[in-house]
Amino acid sequence: MSHFFTLWHEAATTSLGFFWMALWAFVLGYIISSLIQVLVTRQRMQQAMGKEGPRSIALGTFFGFLSSSCSFSALATTRAIFNKGAGLAPSLAFMLASTNLVIELGMVIAVFLGWQFVVGEYVGGILLILVTWLLVRITRPRRLEAHARKKMEDGDTQSDGEGKSWKEKITTQAGWQQIGQTYMMEWQMVWKDVLIGFTVAGIISAMVPQSFFEALFMGAGGENAANPGFIAVLAQTLVGPLAAFFTFIGSMGNIPLAAVLFAQGVSFAGVMAFIFSDLVVLPVLRINASYYGWKMALYILALMLVGIVSVSLAMHYALALLGLLPDFSGQMTMAEREFFQWNYQSVLNILFLAATAVLVGFWRQGQKQHAHHHEHHDHDHGGASMTDKVLRVLVVIALLWLIGGITIPLL
C-alpha cells in the first residue's frame, strides 16, 4: 500500500512540476494572442480569404499563426471565418495554423522536448497545411461544403470595437480592459483541458510501466529505437493519433505527455503524430459535427489523419537523412528531474505571473463597468453539453488527486 502512496505523491509532484516548467510559456502565448485578438479586426481577415488560391491559403495561414489559440477557440474562429464566406481550404489552413504554428506551443515544446521537435512542429505545420490544401483540391467536396454552409445560420454577430484603430485601443484604459477580458477568456477556455492534461501526464509518467508503451508503440524502446525499421515507424505514426484521440487533451496539455512518450523510446515520427493530433480528439470531432454536420466533420477528420501520418513520416525521414534525429537517451527520466529550483524559469514565471495580475486588474475594472450594460460574447461550446459535464467531474477528480498526492508526506 505504501508503494501506491509513493507513486501517487510522485505523480502529483510531476504534474505540478510539468505545469511550473511550462507556466511562463502559457502566459506569454496568451498575452500575445489576446493583443492580436483585440487589435486585429475580424472584418479585415475575412475580406482577404474568400478564394481558394495561394494568396488566400497564405493569408489563412498567417492569420491563424497570429491568432494562435487552443483547439476549441480555433474551432470557433474557423467556423466564423467559414461562415462569413472564406473558402474551405483557407479556413482549414487557418485552423491548422492557429493550433500548430503557435508561438507558445513552440516554447513549451522547446522546454519539454528540444529543438528538433520545434522544427518538426513549425515546418511540419506548414506541410500539414499544404497537404490539406492539396487533398481539398483533389477531393473537391463541393456538395459537402454547400451542405455545411446551409447548416450554418448567421448567429455570429460580433462587435469588434470596429472603428477604433489599434493605436487608440492600446493607449486607452478601455482597450486594456478589453485585452484583460480576452486574456481571461483564453484561460477560462483552456484551464480545464490544461489541468486534466497535466494531471494525466503526471499519472502516466509515474505509474504506467515502460513495457506498456513498448507494446502500444511497436518498436519503441528497442536498441535502435530512435529510428526503428520503416514498418515500426509507420505503425507508431498510426498509433500516435489513436492514442491522442482518447486522451481528450488540447495541444497544450499533450506536450508533457509527448515528452513522456519520447522518454519511453517512441520514435520522432510517432511523437510528432501524437503532437499534431490535437485536432482529431473526440471533443473536436463532436464540436465540428455540431457546426457543419457529421459528414463534413468526418471528412475534415479524414483529411487531418492523412495529413498527420504523411507529414510525420516525411519529417522523420528528412531528419534521419540529415543525421539530426533526436536521441531520447538524453531525456532525463521524469523522476530524475528537479522541477522546482531557482533558475531562469522561476524568474520568468514570477515576471509573467505579475503580468497576469496586471491584466486581471484591468479585467476586473472592465467587469465593474460592464455590470450595467454588458454585451458578453461567449465562445459557445454549445451549452452545458455532455463533454462539459464530464469535464467538470474530471476537474474535481483531478483537483482532489493533486491535493491528496501533494499532502501525502504530511500525513
C-alpha positions in Angstrom: 0.0 0.0 0.0 2.8 2.4 0.9 4.2 1.8 -2.6 0.9 3.2 -4.1 1.1 6.3 -1.9 4.7 6.9 -3.0 3.7 6.6 -6.7 0.7 8.9 -6.0 2.9 11.5 -4.5 5.4 11.2 -7.4 2.5 11.5 -10.0 1.1 14.7 -8.3 4.5 16.3 -7.9 5.3 15.5 -11.6 2.1 17.1 -12.8 2.7 20.3 -10.8 6.4 20.3 -11.9 5.3 20.0 -15.6 3.0 22.9 -15.1 5.6 25.0 -13.4 8.1 24.4 -16.2 5.6 25.5 -18.8 3.8 28.3 -17.0 5.7 31.3 -18.4 5.2 30.0 -22.0 1.5 29.7 -21.5 1.2 33.2 -20.1 3.3 34.8 -22.8 1.4 33.0 -25.5 -2.0 34.1 -24.2 -0.8 37.7 -23.8 0.3 37.7 -27.4 -2.9 36.0 -28.5 -5.1 38.5 -26.6 -3.3 41.5 -28.0 -3.8 40.2 -31.5 -7.5 39.3 -31.0 -8.2 42.8 -29.7 -6.0 44.8 -32.1 -6.6 42.9 -35.4 -10.2 43.3 -36.8 -12.0 40.3 -38.0 -13.6 42.1 -40.9 -10.1 42.6 -42.4 -9.4 38.9 -42.0 -12.5 37.8 -43.9 -12.2 40.2 -46.8 -9.0 38.5 -47.7 -9.9 34.8 -47.7 -12.8 34.2 -50.0 -10.9 32.4 -52.7 -9.1 29.0 -52.7 -5.9 30.3 -54.3 -2.4 30.5 -52.9 -2.9 34.1 -51.6 -6.0 33.0 -49.5 -4.1 30.0 -48.2 -1.1 32.1 -47.3 -3.4 34.7 -45.6 -5.3 32.0 -43.7 -2.1 30.5 -42.5 -0.7 33.9 -41.5 -3.9 35.0 -39.6 -4.0 31.5 -38.0 -0.4 32.0 -36.9 -1.4 35.4 -35.4 -4.5 34.2 -33.6 -2.9 31.1 -32.1 -5.1 29.5 -29.6 -6.4 26.3 -28.1 -8.1 23.9 -30.4 -11.5 24.9 -29.0 -11.3 28.6 -29.7 -9.6 27.8 -33.1 -12.7 25.8 -34.0 -15.0 28.7 -33.1 -12.9 31.2 -35.1 -12.6 28.9 -38.1 -16.4 28.5 -38.1 -16.8 32.3 -38.0 -14.4 32.8 -40.9 -16.0 30.0 -43.0 -19.5 31.4 -42.1 -18.5 34.9 -43.4 -17.5 33.4 -46.7 -13.9 32.2 -46.5 -13.2 29.2 -48.7 -12.9 25.7 -47.1 -9.2 25.3 -47.7 -8.2 28.8 -46.3 -10.5 28.1 -43.3 -8.7 24.8 -42.7 -5.3 26.5 -43.2 -6.4 29.0 -40.5 -7.4 26.2 -38.2 -4.2 24.2 -38.6 -2.0 27.3 -38.3 -3.8 28.5 -35.2 -3.2 25.2 -33.4 0.2 24.2 -34.8 2.1 27.3 -35.8 1.6 28.5 -32.2 4.3 30.7 -30.6 3.5 29.4 -27.1 3.4 25.8 -28.3 6.9 26.2 -29.7 8.1 27.4 -26.4 6.5 24.6 -24.4 7.9 22.1 -26.9 11.4 23.6 -26.5 11.1 23.3 -22.7 10.0 19.7 -22.8 11.4 18.1 -25.9 14.2 20.1 -27.6 14.8 21.9 -30.9 14.2 19.1 -33.4 10.6 18.9 -32.2 10.2 22.7 -32.5 11.4 22.4 -36.1 9.0 19.5 -36.6 6.1 21.5 -35.2 6.6 24.6 -37.5 7.9 23.0 -40.7 5.5 20.1 -40.2 2.7 22.5 -39.5 3.3 24.3 -42.8 3.5 20.9 -44.7 0.2 19.9 -43.0 -1.5 22.9 -44.4 -0.1 22.2 -47.9 -1.1 18.6 -47.8 -4.7 19.5 -46.6 -5.0 22.1 -49.4 -3.9 19.5 -52.0 -6.4 17.0 -50.6 -9.2 19.5 -50.7 -8.3 20.3 -54.3 -8.2 16.6 -55.3 -11.4 15.7 -53.5 -13.4 18.9 -54.3 -16.1 18.5 -51.6 -18.5 21.0 -53.3 -21.7 19.3 -52.1 -20.4 18.8 -48.6 -19.3 22.4 -48.4 -22.7 23.7 -49.7 -24.4 21.4 -47.2 -22.3 22.7 -44.3 -22.9 26.3 -45.3 -26.6 25.7 -45.4 -26.5 24.1 -41.9 -24.8 27.2 -40.5 -27.0 30.0 -39.6 -25.8 33.6 -39.2 -25.8 33.6 -35.5 -22.4 35.3 -35.5 -22.8 39.0 -34.9 -19.8 40.2 -33.0 -18.8 43.8 -32.3 -15.1 44.0 -32.7 -14.9 47.5 -31.4 -14.7 48.4 -35.1 -14.0 52.0 -36.0 -11.2 52.3 -33.4 -7.7 52.0 -34.7 -5.3 49.7 -32.8 -3.3 52.8 -31.7 -6.4 54.2 -30.0 -7.1 50.8 -28.3 -3.6 50.3 -27.0 -3.4 53.8 -25.5 -6.8 53.8 -23.7 -7.9 52.2 -20.5 -10.9 50.7 -22.2 -8.6 49.0 -24.8 -6.5 47.4 -22.0 -9.7 46.3 -20.2 -10.7 44.5 -23.4 -7.2 42.9 -23.6 -7.6 41.8 -20.0 -11.0 40.4 -20.7 -9.7 38.4 -23.8 -6.8 37.1 -21.7 -9.2 35.8 -19.0 -11.4 34.3 -21.7 -8.4 32.4 -23.1 -7.7 30.9 -19.7 -11.4 30.2 -19.0 -11.5 28.2 -22.2 -8.4 26.1 -21.6 -7.8 25.7 -17.9 -9.9 22.5 -17.6 -8.0 20.9 -20.5 -4.7 22.0 -19.1 -5.5 20.8 -15.6 -6.7 17.4 -16.7 -3.9 17.1 -19.3 -1.1 17.8 -16.9 -2.7 15.5 -14.2 -2.9 12.7 -16.7 0.7 13.3 -17.9 1.9 13.0 -14.3 0.0 9.8 -13.7 1.2 8.2 -16.9 4.8 9.3 -16.2 4.8 7.9 -12.7 2.5 4.9 -12.9 2.4 3.4 -16.4 5.3 0.9 -16.9 7.6 1.3 -19.9 6.5 -2.1 -21.2 3.0 -0.7 -21.9 4.4 1.9 -24.3 6.7 -0.6 -25.9 3.6 -2.8 -26.5 1.5 0.1 -27.8 4.1 1.7 -30.0 5.7 -1.1 -31.9 9.5 -1.0 -31.8 9.6 1.6 -29.0 12.5 1.4 -26.6 14.4 -1.1 -28.6 18.2 -0.8 -29.2 17.7 1.3 -32.4 14.6 3.0 -31.0 15.4 6.4 -32.4 15.0 5.0 -36.0 13.5 1.5 -36.0 12.5 -0.1 -39.3 10.0 1.6 -41.6 7.1 -0.7 -40.6 7.7 0.1 -37.0 7.9 3.9 -37.6 4.7 3.7 -39.7 2.9 1.7 -37.0 3.9 4.3 -34.4 2.8 7.1 -36.6 -0.6 5.4 -36.9 -0.9 4.7 -33.2 0.0 8.4 -32.3 -3.3 9.9 -33.4 -5.2 6.9 -32.0 -3.6 7.5 -28.5 -4.3 11.2 -28.8 -8.0 10.6 -29.8 -8.7 9.1 -26.4 -6.6 11.4 -24.3 -9.1 14.3 -24.9 -6.3 16.8 -24.3 -5.8 20.0 -26.3 -2.5 20.8 -27.9 -1.0 22.4 -24.7 -1.9 19.6 -22.4 -0.4 16.9 -24.6 3.2 18.2 -24.8 4.2 16.9 -21.4 2.6 13.6 -22.4 4.6 13.6 -25.7 7.7 14.1 -23.6 6.8 11.0 -21.6 6.3 9.0 -24.8 9.6 10.2 -26.2 11.4 9.3 -22.9 9.9 5.8 -23.3 11.5 5.4 -26.6 8.8 6.3 -29.1 10.3 7.5 -32.4 10.3 11.1 -33.6 7.5 10.3 -36.2 5.3 8.7 -33.5 5.7 11.6 -31.1 5.1 14.2 -33.9 2.0 12.4 -35.0 0.8 12.5 -31.4 1.5 16.2 -31.0 -0.2 17.1 -34.3 -3.3 15.1 -33.3 -4.9 17.9 -31.2 -7.5 18.4 -33.9 -8.5 14.7 -34.1 -9.5 14.3 -30.5 -13.1 13.2 -29.7 -14.4 16.6 -28.4 -13.2 18.4 -31.5 -15.0 15.9 -33.7 -18.2 16.5 -31.8 -17.9 20.3 -31.9 -17.2 20.2 -35.7 -20.2 17.9 -36.2 -22.5 20.4 -34.3 -21.2 23.2 -36.6 -21.1 21.6 -40.0 -22.9 18.2 -39.7 -21.4 14.8 -39.3 -20.4 14.2 -42.9 -18.3 17.3 -43.1 -16.8 16.6 -39.6 -15.7 13.1 -40.7 -14.4 14.5 -44.0 -12.2 17.0 -42.0 -11.1 14.2 -39.6 -10.0 12.1 -42.6 -8.1 15.0 -44.2 -6.3 15.6 -40.8 -5.4 11.9 -40.4 -3.9 11.6 -43.9 -2.0 14.8 -43.4 -0.7 13.9 -39.9 0.6 10.5 -40.9 2.2 11.6 -44.2 3.8 14.7 -42.7 5.2 13.0 -39.5 6.8 10.3 -41.7 8.3 12.9 -44.1 9.7 15.0 -41.2 11.1 11.8 -39.5 13.0 10.6 -42.7 14.1 14.1 -43.6 15.8 14.4 -40.2 17.2 10.9 -40.4 18.7 11.7 -43.8 20.4 14.8 -42.3 21.5 12.7 -39.3 19.6 15.0 -37.0 17.1 12.6 -35.4 16.9 13.4 -31.7 18.2 10.8 -29.3 15.9 10.1 -26.4 18.7 8.7 -24.2 19.4 12.4 -23.5 16.0 12.7 -22.0 16.1 12.5 -18.2 13.5 10.2 -16.8 10.9 12.3 -15.1 11.8 11.1 -11.6 15.3 12.5 -12.0 14.1 16.0 -12.8 14.3 18.7 -10.2 11.2 20.7 -11.1 11.3 23.4 -8.5 14.7 25.0 -8.4 15.8 28.6 -8.7 16.6 29.2 -12.3 15.6 31.3 -15.4 12.3 29.5 -15.5 11.4 30.6 -12.0 12.3 34.2 -12.8 10.2 34.1 -16.0 7.3 32.5 -14.1 7.4 35.3 -11.5 7.6 38.0 -14.1 4.7 36.6 -16.1 2.6 36.0 -13.0 3.0 39.7 -12.3 1.9 40.5 -15.8 -1.2 38.2 -15.3 -2.0 40.1 -12.1 -2.0 43.4 -14.1 -4.2 42.0 -16.8 -6.6 40.6 -14.2 -6.8 44.0 -12.7 -7.8 45.6 -16.0 -10.3 42.8 -16.5 -11.9 43.4 -13.1 -12.2 47.2 -13.8 -14.0 46.2 -17.0 -16.3 43.8 -15.2 -17.4 46.6 -12.8 -18.1 49.0 -15.6 -19.9 46.4 -17.7 -22.1 45.3 -14.8 -24.6 47.9 -16.0 -24.6 47.3 -19.8 -22.8 44.1 -20.6 -22.5 42.7 -24.0 -20.9 39.4 -23.4 -19.8 37.3 -26.3 -19.1 33.8 -25.1 -17.1 31.2 -27.0 -20.0 29.0 -27.4 -19.3 25.3 -26.8 -22.9 24.5 -27.3 -24.3 24.9 -23.8 -23.5 22.5 -21.0 -23.0 19.6 -23.3 -22.2 16.0 -22.1 -18.5 16.8 -22.7 -18.7 19.8 -20.4 -20.4 17.8 -17.6 -17.8 15.0 -18.0 -15.0 17.7 -17.9 -16.4 19.2 -14.7 -16.4 15.8 -13.0 -12.8 15.1 -14.2 -11.7 18.5 -13.0 -13.0 17.8 -9.5 -11.3 14.3 -9.5 -8.0 15.9 -10.8 -8.0 18.5 -8.1 -8.7 16.0 -5.3 -6.0 13.7 -6.8 -3.4 16.5 -6.9 -4.2 17.9 -3.4 -4.2 14.3 -2.0 -0.9 13.4 -3.7 0.9 16.6 -2.5 -0.3 16.2 1.1 0.6 12.5 1.5 4.0 13.2 3.1 2.4 15.4 5.7 0.1 12.6 6.7 
